[in-house]
Amino acid sequence: MSPRPSTAHLRRPAILTAAAEVISERGVQNTRISDVAERAGTSAPGVLYWFPTKDQLLVEALQFSDDRFYANLTGELEQFATAAEKLGRMVELWPAEGDGETVLWMELWVRALRDPQLAATREGLDRRWRDAIADIIREGQASGEFGPADADDVALLLGAVMDGFAIQLALGDPAVTADTVKRHCLALAESRLR
Amino acid sequence: MSRERILDAAVARIAGDGIDAVRIARIAMDAGVSTALVHYHFATREALLAEALEYSFEHAADTRTVDTGELSSVERLRDMVEQCLPLPGAQERDWVLWVELWLRAVRHPELRPTAANLYARMHIWFVEAIHDGGFDCDADRVADRTLALMDGFGVRALLGDPDMPVERAREEVWAVLEADLGLAPAAHAG
């Protein structure tokens, strides 16, 4: 009897993609492991093998879609010559095109309120995003495009204002459009990076 | 009044347990009323959350409107920022409800008007203070940006982010608002 080649590792990305979809549609509370399994084309034990709890599934799904986001980001930003344009694209990519993603963040915030482990996960993901913004700022400072402000401080400010507007976009506030958000964020960046 | 007692209990329980996990029976017990009465007043969790938020917003509004006449326009705006921070106690509890509302309103469109209404009132509150102060700026724009910053920094402070203690949230929001209002950074000392 020859051992069957294991394909379990191939299922992990499929499970995480399915988890991100199901959780952003229904929320952690109303997500059943069997729903995720069904969408990923596997069984509930197949999901539980990788992710013993729903919170873990949320964290890993966020991490996974984050990884994908950063993998795409590099390619996205390569098309632009200036740091200012790159920053503009980052702002566009965050709240405006990330509706499903915003909901996952909100799930994480709510659960992090009562779970220090999840709060730590959120901090890590947040730091990664701020570092990505700060890298672009430093690039612009090196090329003489931007002034000498502290790149990490400006990144913190931009990260916060983007989240604030992402919330209003996700809530469907008619007074807030992706376009006005972009203008707000870039005006703020410009005022700090003169 | 039993409705108020229920809402007091609901605010405390939702802040503690979360809207998903909160038990209606527990709220009834805290308020000293029957579960049926809670169900009578609030048919769904969404209705309970919406009412609890409105209620706690109104309560905060009572303290908000007091004594603004004695403050300078800059002091008044600083005080408003202060009242929006997730400071320990009632403001932190209100913040938890606020974060619960975001998620719940995304999933349950019937809560969107509650959220839109609360944001609109915050917006008007800031716009009025900016107008009253005679600051030379686009008040609507400044109010929008201030609220976005408040949410972005506030949620981090609320979650205990070591990079964003509430003191830093206060400084960051004020630094932007101050520049938006056309005040020299040195002018805020008083």
Interface residues (C-beta under 8 A of the other chain):
Chain A: R26 G27 Q29 T102 V103 M106 E107 W109 V110 A112 L113 R114 P116 A119 R122 E123 D126 R127 L156 L157 G159 A160 V161 M162 D163 G164 F165 I167 Q168 A170 L171 G172 D173 P174 A175 V176 T180 H184 L188 S191
Chain B: G18 D20 V96 V99 E100 W102 L103 A105 V106 R107 P109 R112 A115 A116 Y119 H123 R141 D144 R145 L147 A148 L149 M150 D151 G152 F153 V155 R156 L158 L159 G160 D161 P162 D163 M164 E172 V176 A179
